[in-house]
Amino acid sequence: MPLPPFTKAPGEPPRARLLCRLLAVLAVVLGTALAGPAPAAQASVALTRVSDFGSNPGALTMYVYRPASLPAHPPVVVALHGCTQNAQVYADNSGLPRLADRDGFLLVFAETSSANNPSQCFNWFQTTDNRRGQGEALSVRQMVSQAVSAYGADPERVYVTGLSAGGAMTAVMLATYPDVFSAGAVVAGLPYDCTKDNSPYTCMNPGVDLSPDAWAQRVRDAYPSYNGPWPRTAIWYGDQDTTVAPRNATELRDQWTALHGLSQTPSRSTNIGPDATRQDQYLAADGTVAVEVDRVPGIGHGTPVDPGTGTDQCGSTGAPYFPASICSSYWIARFFGLDTSDPGGGSGGGGSDAACWTASNYAQVQAGRATTSGGYTYAKGSQQNMGLYNTFVTHTLKESPTGYYTIADNGCP
């Protein structure tokens, strides 16, 4: 759809004219990108609306999906829909509720409206909504507080993910509330604060190229007094995306690897899923995956899904912008450490009983507690990098649950 012409109203100041132009461009571009035929009729996921969760300065709506069987103090995942979508559409098609049922976590769906944005986009590009302590960012943070107080969710295991404008808002939440979110997954989103000196349209496509340090500084400026650990971040993109250019995956990688003090060269790369999605991982000093980039071949803009009943399948193609390829929600749950279908699927957790072994990397591999690849040793399950495969490097490995090993050099159990 071509962009409409812009005319100057009599006496309209230049700044107001520019703001109107930017908002109109964003509404048309994102609205056109995510608009499509109405979803086919299907059974809807049962969501519970929460009407009172704080001052709600961003005028958002909160919905909760609570599995029938939920452990005490469960993790919580916040999900943010794309433009022209709503909470129900994202719940019905993303596959997240099925994973919540299986893995035992609480789901919070935040929803915006046409009153906030003509195309029902989260306002990731507005300073009134993408700063700590105000607007939509504060509303989402208040939803987390409500989940902790009303449902007993674990405040140390809070995660966020979203598509497109919801993906950009995911980056906003990780930047403005790194003390709240342990990790996030940005699906077809943008680096935080790209619109500080660029229009939303330019940020989306062709994208903006900054140095890793410059991108990282924009996140640091979001909460200048913060000195804690930065959230772990996964980045998902379709390599045929013409709405939010795949270049943004690289810029997001630069932003978050720089925050973690890591190189922009991946520690390891592999192919995952039925479509050979390329997964690049950037490991922290302790071997955990601090940043991950997943580039999905052959698809455009959307949340990748893989309908079916297999362990690594989920989601539905019953609405636009849920392309059939790989179940991204499954791999995102693994990245968050929530997957319980395979002891090796997450980043730890499980039962309270733990066994520990201290030995050389060579001995750990021979005992079946670790594997070797490319001259390096990796703990089975967590895949933490233990260093060179030899008899000189020694680590303590903790096993919990059975078959899942993590480095525990600082103490065990």
C-alpha positions in Angstrom: 0.0 0.0 0.0 1.5 3.4 -1.0 2.0 5.9 1.8 -0.6 8.8 1.8 0.5 12.3 0.9 1.1 14.6 3.8 -0.1 18.2 3.9 0.6 21.0 6.3 -2.3 22.3 8.3 -2.6 26.1 8.5 -0.4 27.3 11.3 0.9 23.8 12.2 4.3 24.0 13.8 7.1 21.9 12.1 7.6 19.7 15.1 4.0 18.7 15.3 3.9 18.1 11.6 6.9 15.8 11.9 5.3 13.9 14.8 2.1 13.4 12.9 4.1 12.2 9.9 6.0 9.7 11.9 2.9 8.3 13.6 1.0 8.1 10.4 3.9 6.3 8.7 4.2 3.8 11.5 0.5 3.1 11.6 0.3 2.6 7.8 3.5 0.5 7.5 3.0 -1.7 10.5 -0.7 -2.0 9.9 -0.2 -3.0 6.3 2.5 -5.4 7.3 0.5 -7.3 9.8 -3.0 -6.8 8.3 -4.6 -9.8 6.7 -7.8 -11.9 6.5 -9.6 -12.7 9.7 -8.3 -15.8 11.5 -10.2 -19.0 10.7 -12.6 -20.1 13.4 -10.9 -22.3 16.0 -11.1 -23.3 19.6 -9.8 -20.4 21.7 -7.4 -20.6 24.6 -9.2 -19.7 27.8 -7.7 -16.4 29.0 -8.6 -14.6 32.3 -8.7 -10.9 32.2 -7.1 -9.1 35.2 -8.8 -5.7 35.6 -6.8 -4.3 38.5 -3.0 -4.6 38.3 -1.8 -1.1 39.1 -2.0 2.5 37.9 -1.6 1.2 34.3 -0.3 4.5 32.8 0.1 2.8 29.4 -3.7 1.9 29.3 -2.9 -1.8 28.5 -5.0 -4.9 29.2 -3.7 -7.8 31.1 -4.7 -11.4 30.5 -3.4 -14.6 32.2 -3.3 -18.1 31.1 -2.9 -20.4 34.2 -2.4 -24.1 33.5 -4.6 -26.5 35.4 -1.6 -28.0 37.1 0.9 -25.3 38.2 3.7 -25.8 40.6 4.2 -23.5 43.6 6.1 -20.3 42.7 6.1 -20.9 38.9 8.1 -19.0 36.3 6.2 -16.4 34.4 6.4 -15.5 30.7 5.1 -12.2 29.4 3.9 -12.4 25.8 3.5 -9.3 23.6 1.5 -9.5 20.3 2.2 -7.9 17.0 0.4 -5.0 15.3 -3.3 -5.6 14.3 -3.2 -8.6 16.6 -4.5 -9.0 20.2 -3.8 -11.3 23.2 -6.3 -13.9 22.1 -4.8 -14.3 18.6 -1.3 -14.6 20.1 -2.4 -17.2 22.7 -4.3 -19.2 20.1 -1.5 -19.4 17.5 1.9 -19.0 19.2 1.9 -22.4 20.9 2.9 -20.8 24.2 -0.2 -22.2 26.2 0.6 -25.8 25.3 4.2 -25.3 26.5 2.9 -23.7 29.7 0.7 -26.7 30.3 3.6 -29.1 29.8 6.4 -27.1 31.5 4.5 -25.5 34.3 4.8 -21.8 33.9 2.3 -18.9 34.1 1.6 -16.9 31.0 0.8 -13.2 31.0 -0.5 -11.6 27.7 -0.3 -7.9 27.5 -2.7 -6.2 25.0 -2.8 -2.8 23.5 -5.7 -1.2 21.6 -6.5 1.1 18.7 -7.0 3.9 21.3 -3.3 3.6 22.0 -2.2 3.1 18.4 -4.3 3.0 15.2 -2.8 -0.3 14.2 -2.9 -1.8 17.7 0.9 -1.7 17.9 2.8 -1.4 21.2 4.4 2.1 21.2 8.0 0.9 21.3 9.1 4.1 19.4 7.6 6.7 21.8 9.6 8.0 24.7 6.4 8.3 26.7 6.1 4.5 26.5 9.6 3.1 26.2 11.2 4.6 29.3 11.5 3.1 32.8 8.7 4.2 35.2 6.2 5.4 32.7 3.7 4.5 29.9 3.4 1.1 28.5 6.7 -0.1 29.9 5.5 0.6 33.4 2.2 -1.1 32.7 3.9 -4.3 31.7 6.1 -4.2 34.7 3.0 -3.8 36.9 1.6 -6.9 35.3 4.6 -8.8 36.5 4.1 -7.5 40.0 0.5 -8.7 39.9 1.6 -12.2 38.7 4.0 -12.4 41.6 1.5 -11.2 44.2 -1.7 -12.9 43.0 -0.4 -16.1 41.5 2.8 -16.7 43.6 5.0 -16.5 40.5 8.8 -16.6 41.1 10.2 -13.1 40.8 13.6 -14.6 39.9 12.2 -16.4 36.9 10.5 -13.8 34.8 10.8 -13.8 31.0 9.4 -11.8 28.1 8.9 -12.4 24.4 7.0 -10.8 21.6 6.5 -10.4 17.8 7.3 -7.3 15.7 6.1 -4.3 17.6 5.8 -6.7 20.5 9.3 -7.9 19.8 10.5 -4.3 19.9 8.7 -3.8 23.1 10.4 -6.9 24.4 13.7 -5.1 23.9 12.2 -2.1 25.7 11.4 -4.3 28.7 14.8 -5.9 28.9 16.5 -2.5 28.7 14.3 -0.6 31.1 13.8 -3.4 33.6 16.9 -5.6 33.6 16.3 -6.1 37.3 12.9 -7.7 36.6 13.5 -9.9 33.5 16.0 -12.7 33.6 15.8 -13.3 29.8 13.8 -12.3 26.7 13.2 -13.4 23.2 12.8 -10.8 20.5 10.9 -12.1 17.4 11.3 -9.8 14.4 11.8 -6.8 16.6 14.3 -3.9 16.8 17.2 -2.8 19.0 16.3 -0.7 22.0 16.0 3.1 21.4 16.7 3.0 17.6 14.3 5.9 17.3 16.3 8.1 19.5 17.6 9.7 16.3 15.8 7.9 13.5 12.2 7.4 12.3 10.5 4.2 13.1 10.3 3.5 9.4 14.0 3.8 8.9 14.7 1.6 11.9 12.4 -1.1 10.5 13.8 -1.1 7.0 16.5 -0.8 5.9 17.6 -0.6 9.6 20.2 1.4 11.4 23.9 0.5 11.7 25.6 1.5 14.9 28.7 0.1 16.6 28.1 -2.5 19.3 29.3 0.0 22.0 26.9 2.7 20.8 24.0 0.3 20.9 24.9 -1.0 24.3 25.1 2.6 25.7 21.5 3.2 24.7 20.5 0.3 27.0 22.7 1.5 29.8 21.1 5.0 29.5 17.7 3.4 30.1 18.6 2.6 33.7 21.9 4.5 34.5 22.2 3.4 38.1 21.8 -0.3 37.3 24.9 -2.4 38.0 23.5 -6.0 38.0 23.6 -8.7 35.4 22.1 -8.1 32.0 19.2 -10.3 30.8 20.0 -13.2 28.5 18.6 -12.4 25.0 17.4 -14.6 22.1 16.8 -13.0 18.7 14.5 -14.7 16.1 14.2 -13.6 12.4 12.9 -14.9 9.2 15.5 -14.4 6.5 12.9 -13.3 4.0 11.4 -10.6 6.2 10.7 -7.4 4.2 8.8 -5.6 7.0 11.5 -5.5 9.7 14.8 -6.1 7.8 16.9 -9.1 9.0 19.7 -6.6 9.4 18.1 -5.8 12.7 19.0 -9.2 14.0 22.7 -8.3 13.6 22.2 -4.9 15.3 20.3 -6.6 18.2 23.1 -9.1 18.5 25.6 -6.3 18.6 23.6 -4.5 21.3 23.3 -7.4 23.7 26.7 -9.1 23.1 28.4 -5.7 23.9 26.3 -5.4 27.1 27.6 -8.8 28.1 31.1 -7.9 27.2 31.2 -10.6 24.4 32.7 -10.8 20.9 30.3 -10.6 18.0 31.7 -13.9 16.7 29.6 -16.8 17.9 31.0 -19.3 20.3 29.2 -22.1 18.4 26.8 -22.5 15.6 24.5 -25.3 14.6 21.3 -26.0 12.7 18.0 -26.8 14.6 14.5 -27.8 13.7 12.9 -29.3 10.6 14.0 -26.3 8.4 17.7 -26.1 9.5 17.3 -22.8 11.3 20.8 -21.4 11.9 21.4 -20.9 15.6 24.4 -18.8 16.7 25.2 -18.8 20.4 27.4 -16.4 22.3 28.6 -17.9 25.6 29.4 -16.1 28.8 32.5 -17.0 30.8 30.6 -19.6 32.9 29.5 -21.3 29.7 25.9 -20.2 29.8 24.3 -18.8 26.6 24.1 -15.1 27.1 22.9 -14.2 23.5 21.4 -16.4 20.8 20.5 -15.5 17.2 18.1 -17.8 15.3 17.7 -17.1 11.6 14.8 -19.0 10.1 15.2 -19.8 6.3 12.5 -19.2 3.8 10.0 -17.2 5.8 9.0 -13.6 6.1 7.6 -11.6 9.0 6.0 -13.5 11.8 6.3 -15.9 14.7 7.5 -19.2 13.3 5.3 -22.2 14.3 5.3 -25.9 13.5 1.8 -27.4 14.1 1.7 -31.0 15.3 1.9 -33.2 18.4 5.6 -33.8 18.5 7.7 -32.7 21.5 9.3 -29.9 19.6 6.1 -28.9 17.7 3.6 -26.2 18.6 1.5 -23.4 17.4 -1.1 -22.9 14.6 -1.1 -21.2 11.2 -4.8 -20.1 11.8 -4.0 -16.4 11.7 -1.7 -14.2 9.5 2.0 -14.0 10.5 2.4 -17.4 12.1 4.3 -19.0 9.3 4.8 -22.8 9.2 8.5 -23.7 9.8 9.9 -24.3 13.3 8.2 -24.0 16.6 10.0 -20.9 17.9 8.1 -20.9 21.2 9.5 -24.4 22.0 13.1 -23.3 21.4 12.5 -20.0 23.3 11.2 -22.0 26.3 14.4 -24.1 26.1 16.5 -20.9 26.0 14.6 -19.6 29.1 15.4 -22.9 30.8 11.7 -23.9 31.1 11.6 -27.0 28.9 10.9 -30.1 31.0 10.4 -32.5 28.1 14.1 -33.3 28.0 16.5 -32.9 30.9 19.0 -31.4 28.4 16.5 -28.9 27.1 16.9 -26.0 29.5 19.5 -24.2 31.4 19.1 -26.0 34.7 16.6 -26.6 37.4 14.8 -29.7 38.4 14.8 -31.8 41.5 16.4 -30.9 44.8 18.8 -33.9 44.9 22.1 -33.4 43.3 25.2 -35.4 42.8 28.7 -33.9 42.1 31.9 -35.0 40.5 35.2 -33.3 40.3 37.6 -34.5 37.6 39.5 -33.5 34.5 37.7 -32.7 31.3 39.0 -35.9 29.8 37.7 -38.0 32.8 34.3 -36.2 32.7 33.9 -37.1 29.0 35.0 -40.7 29.6 32.5 -41.0 32.4 29.7 -39.8 30.1 29.0 -36.6 32.0 30.3 -34.4 29.1 30.9 -34.4 25.4 33.7 -33.1 23.2 33.5 -31.1 19.9 36.2 -29.2 18.1 38.7 -29.8 20.8 36.4 -28.4 23.6 34.4 -30.0 26.3 30.7 -29.4 27.0 28.6 -30.5 30.0 25.9 -32.9 29.0 22.5 -31.2 29.2 23.4 -27.6 29.9 26.0 -27.6 27.1 28.2 -25.3 29.1 31.7 -24.9 27.7 34.2 -26.4 30.1 37.3 -25.5 28.1 39.8 -27.6 26.3 39.4 -31.4 26.1 42.5 -32.6 28.1 43.7 -34.0 31.4 44.8 -30.6 32.7 41.5 -28.6 33.0 39.4 -29.7 35.9 35.8 -28.9 36.8 33.1 -29.9 39.2 29.9 -31.0 37.6 26.6 -31.1 39.4 23.9 -33.5 38.1 20.3 -32.4 38.7 18.0 -33.7 37.4 19.3 -37.0 36.3 21.4 -36.7 33.1 21.6 -32.9 33.3 25.0 -31.5 34.3 26.1 -28.0 35.2 29.4 -26.5 36.2 29.6 -26.1 39.9 33.1 -25.0 40.6 32.0 -22.5 43.3 30.2 -25.1 45.4 28.2 -28.2 45.3 25.4 -29.2 45.9 
